[in-house]
Structure formats: structure tokens, C-alpha cells
Amino acid sequence: MGFAAHADIRDVRVVGDGAPTRITVWSDISQEAQAFLAESGGQRSLILPLSGESSAKVGTGTGGIEGWALSGGRLSFSLDRPLVVSRVLSLPPTGSEPAWRIIIDLQTVSAARFGSMARRDMQRLARAESDARKATMSMAAAEITPAEPLRPRERRGNGKYVIVVDAGHGGKDPGTRSARGLLERDVTLKASLYLKEILEKDPRYLVRLTRDNDKFIELEDRVTLARNWGADLFISLHADAAGSPDVSGASVYTISERGERRIDKEADKNNWKIPIETSGSRVVGSILEDLVKRETKSHSAAFAEDLLPELAAAGPVLRGTHRNAGFYVLLAPDVPAVLLEMGFLTNAEDARRLQSEAGRAKSMQAVKRGIDKFFDRQEILVASD
């Protein structure tokens, strides 16, 4: 189970039955031996951050590993059972083995132990990738002519955080409908108006709405508006539907890997240019754009994780609450974005909650607390730099 290619990663092989399972990775260059567990949306995985450029590849696995994918500086292994790392080694080339090797040994554990270790590892991975981005940015910045420094997008909130709230659907697009005729377009509009009201009581925030009445806005126009307004955060509000009336609870979506692959195409189509100006090489510009996109994805996921416990405290949440999808409104290359499904209109209790003023207030106040937590953390990070 592996591949051989003219790339920094030569081969990936998986052997074993879970007690233990061994992963071996062959690389043209030295790699730091770090492996991180992750769990999101009910999916377990093992992530190996990599140095160097490698072609995207996929492969199958065994012994608790369903398969693996190499993409975007990450080697990710999809797990079909809870496994933890018992040992990870980085071995230099030898006379009989000309490539660098990373060896990862895995053991089967309980779901509870995996979950605990995954929560810790996801925080460690975020820090490691942040440090790597800073190092790459420093190297790229060294190639930029001082006369033309990297200029970030101009902030347009007069020193305030610009929050764009998008009421899903509208006008000719009613969205889903409850058994009693409640329309998603009306639920999302009322929620967005209330969220704007409570956010603007906080002097830190300037709030923009993609729509403030029952009108239809094209999806690409919603993203364009957010970018034109210099959004620091984009929140698209929706209400879900399910085949069973028993399904209930809120959920939060951030961009999926499949969705990421659409970003460049839609950015070119809609002229969503990341405002980076440099007299350096095209490679440097590409690196900086990639850093912006990765930082945007990281911030989106961080906000989702800040939001989830607040939603859980305010009402029911769906199992696997943080999910990934390729929704169009999540495709901005430089605006952190989430899509919030506030509940299911196909569930009678959720529909009553979303229709009532008290239920709407409780849900949107939870969103406000999540936003506060996200920007509080950003301010701490800026202060510590």
C-alpha cells in the first residue's frame, strides 16, 4: 500500500492489525517526527505535518486505517477505530536505505481515551502550524523588496471588528419549511436582525447584513459583500431539514477539503483577489497567498470551536456538531467564515424554539458569546507578540 513518485514524499505504507499498526513514510528530505490525533464531526484521523512540496496522493490502509491522503503540507490518515501513537521516529538515510523515514507505531485504545488525547493534540497541532506559518512568512518576507512591503487589506471598521451576518435564503428562495408553514428565510432574517442588535451594543463591533428584508441575494454576491466590507468574520445563518422529525439541534460548518479545492476557481471567477503586493518572485507571492488562505481556514475552525460550547449551553446541538462542507458562502479566501444551522424546522421543538422570541434570543446570545471569545483570544495573541 504505497506510491513512488518524483516528490519529497516517496512512499507511504501501512502494515499491522491495530495491535500494533505501523506507518512508514519515505521522504527525500528530513521531516520532523510529529503526529497528531484529531476528531471532528464523528471522524477520527491522524495528521502528520510535512515540510517541502509534494504532489497530492491518496492510498489505502489496514489495521484501523481506512486510507490516507497527501495534500497541502499534510499527510492525513483516516481511522476506523480509536488508535493512539505509541512511538514515532525519524530515521536518517543509511547505506541500504537512501531516503529519510518516519515510523509511527499505533495501538488500539478506548474511544474515551482517544477523544481526550485528540482534544489535546488538536491544540498542539494548531500551535505547531501557527509556528510553521510564521517561520515561512519570515522567510518569504526576506525576499520582498522593502520599497514594496506586504500590505494587508485595509480595515474599514474604524478600528472595530467588522462582523458580516448573512441571513440564508430570502425572496424567491424560501429555504426549508416546517410542518406548520414556518419558512427558513423568515427565521434567518429575524435571527440576523436580532444578532446585529445585540452585537452593536458592544463598541468593538461594526455589523453588516447581507440582507435586511425579504429579498434574494446571489451566493457569490454575499461573499463579495463581505470582502468589500473588510469583514473580520462572516456568519451565515440557516435552519436545517431532515428526513426524520426526531432529528434536532444546532450544528456549525466550516470549509471542507473538497470546498478548499473550489476556492481558487471561484476567486478568479469573481475577482476575489487577496491584496498582496510584492516585487518578489511569483513563488513568494504564491506562498503568501497560501498563508492567508490557511490562516483563514484556521481562524474559521477556531471560531467554530469557540462557538460550539456556547450553543450547547443554550440549547440542543447535533451529534458531531462541528462539520465540514463546501458551501459556497464559505469560499472566501481571506474572510474567516462559518455556516450555522440553528436547528431543524422539520423538528417540532426546534421549530417552536426558532420561531419564539425567547428561543431566538437565547440562540443569538450564544453566538455573541462565541464571537466575544474568539476576538478576546485574538487580542491576547496580538498582545503577546
Secondary structure, DSSP 8 states (H G I E B T S, - for coil): -----SSSEEEEEEEE-SSSEEEEEEESS------EEEEETTEEEEEEE--S----EEEE--TTEEEEEEETTEEEEEESS-EEEEEEEEE---SS--SEEEEEEEEE--HHHHHHHHHHHHHHHHHHHHHHHHHHHHHHHTTS-TTS--------STTSEEEEEEE-SBTTB---B-TT--BHHHHHHHHHHHHHHHHTTSTTEEEEES-SSS----HHHHHHHHHHTT-SEEEEEEEE--SSTT---EEEEEE-HHHHHHHHHHHHHHT-------SS-HHHHHHHHHHHHHHHHHHHHHHHHHHHHHHHHHS-EEEEEEEEE--GGG--SSS-EEEEEEEETTSHHHHHHHHSHHHHHHHHHHHHHHHHHHHHHHHHHHHH-
